[in-house]
Amino acid sequence: MNGILVIAHAPLASALRQCVLHVFPDAGGHVSALDVPPNQPPSETLAQARQLIALQGAPHTLVLTDLFGATPCNVASKLIDGLHTRLVTGVNLPMLLRAVSYRHESLDALVSRAMLGGTQGVMPVSVTAQQNQVRRTTHDQNHRDHQQ
């Protein structure tokens, strides 16, 4: 079983992990989060990340970060070897949920699944009239729709 480590600007990593545990309560031992606070030295973040990977004890680890070129990604790039650890940046919840769903597959397959989940989870949503309701096309001065 692959481990998954999310490294992101605080509090994003922990928030994403909590969302995963809402959907997959049994995934806690396989998904770790490292929030990077402002002004924390990269060397400290790197040491914490290495500890989290070691604590997972997984043979392979997928590392997900929030933003290419930022501190979390720069630190993560020092963790990965391309064989036992791989890095994908631009983490979002669909990506992470897909990775957790397929964490039993090979690391290469897991990277592909995660990337597909991340891209397929971003889509436009059109606004349509609710079923069995007529959409008002004229402006009625006396009728007010307010959301409270």
C-alpha positions in Angstrom: 0.0 0.0 0.0 1.4 3.4 -1.0 1.6 6.3 1.4 0.4 9.8 0.6 2.0 12.9 2.0 0.4 16.3 1.4 2.8 19.3 1.9 1.1 22.7 1.5 0.8 26.2 2.9 -0.9 26.1 6.3 -3.7 25.1 6.9 -4.4 23.6 3.5 -2.6 20.2 4.0 -4.4 19.4 7.2 -7.7 20.6 5.8 -7.4 18.3 2.8 -6.5 15.4 5.0 -9.5 16.1 7.2 -11.7 16.0 4.1 -10.2 12.7 3.0 -10.9 11.2 6.5 -14.5 12.4 6.2 -14.9 10.2 3.0 -12.4 7.5 3.9 -12.2 7.2 7.7 -9.9 4.2 7.5 -7.2 6.0 5.5 -5.6 7.9 8.4 -2.5 5.7 8.5 -1.9 6.2 4.8 -2.4 9.9 4.4 -0.2 12.4 6.2 -0.3 16.2 6.1 2.4 18.8 6.6 1.3 22.4 6.9 4.1 24.8 6.1 3.7 28.0 8.3 5.1 31.3 7.1 8.7 32.0 8.0 9.5 28.3 8.8 13.0 27.4 7.6 12.9 25.0 4.6 15.3 22.7 6.4 12.9 22.3 9.3 10.0 21.5 6.9 12.2 19.0 5.1 13.1 17.2 8.4 9.4 17.0 9.3 8.5 15.6 5.9 11.2 12.9 6.2 9.8 11.9 9.6 6.2 11.7 8.3 7.3 9.5 5.4 9.3 7.2 7.8 6.3 7.0 10.2 4.0 5.8 7.3 6.4 2.9 6.7 5.0 2.5 3.2 7.3 1.1 0.5 6.3 3.9 -1.8 5.0 7.5 -1.2 3.2 9.9 -3.4 4.0 13.5 -2.3 1.4 16.1 -3.3 2.0 19.9 -3.0 -0.1 22.9 -3.5 1.9 25.2 -5.8 4.8 24.7 -8.1 7.8 26.8 -7.2 6.7 27.6 -3.7 8.4 26.4 -0.5 6.3 23.2 -0.1 7.1 22.1 -3.6 10.7 23.1 -3.3 11.1 21.1 -0.1 9.2 18.1 -1.5 11.5 18.0 -4.6 14.4 17.2 -2.1 12.4 14.2 -0.8 11.7 12.4 -4.1 13.9 9.9 -5.8 11.6 9.0 -8.7 11.6 5.3 -7.7 10.2 5.1 -4.2 8.8 8.6 -4.0 7.1 10.7 -6.6 5.9 14.3 -6.6 2.8 15.9 -8.1 2.0 19.6 -7.6 -1.3 21.4 -7.8 -3.1 19.3 -5.2 -6.9 19.6 -5.0 -9.5 17.5 -3.2 -10.5 15.5 -6.3 -6.9 14.6 -6.9 -6.4 13.5 -3.3 -9.6 11.5 -3.2 -8.6 9.7 -6.4 -5.1 9.0 -5.0 -6.5 7.5 -1.8 -9.0 5.4 -3.8 -6.2 3.8 -5.8 -3.3 3.8 -3.2 -3.0 0.0 -3.6 -1.8 0.4 -7.3 1.8 0.8 -8.4 3.3 4.2 -7.8 3.3 5.1 -11.5 -0.4 4.2 -11.8 -1.1 6.2 -8.7 0.6 9.3 -10.1 -1.6 8.9 -13.3 -4.8 8.4 -11.3 -4.1 11.4 -9.1 -3.4 13.7 -12.1 -6.6 12.5 -13.8 -8.6 13.1 -10.7 -7.2 16.6 -10.3 -7.9 17.6 -13.9 -11.3 15.9 -14.2 -12.4 17.4 -10.9 -12.2 20.9 -12.5 -15.2 21.6 -14.7 -17.7 24.4 -15.4 -21.2 24.0 -14.0 -24.0 25.6 -15.9 -26.9 27.2 -14.2 -30.3 25.8 -15.2 -33.9 26.2 -14.0 -34.8 23.6 -11.4 -36.9 20.7 -12.6 -40.6 21.6 -12.9 -40.1 25.3 -12.4 -40.6 27.9 -14.9 -37.7 30.4 -15.3 -39.0 34.0 -15.1 -38.0 35.9 -18.1 -39.5 39.3 -17.3 -38.4 41.7 -14.6 -41.1 42.1 -11.9 -40.5 45.3 -9.9 -42.7 44.1 -7.0 -41.1 40.7 -6.6 -37.8 40.5 -4.7 -35.6 37.5 -4.5 -33.2 37.8 -1.6 -30.9 35.3 -0.1 -30.5 35.6 3.6 
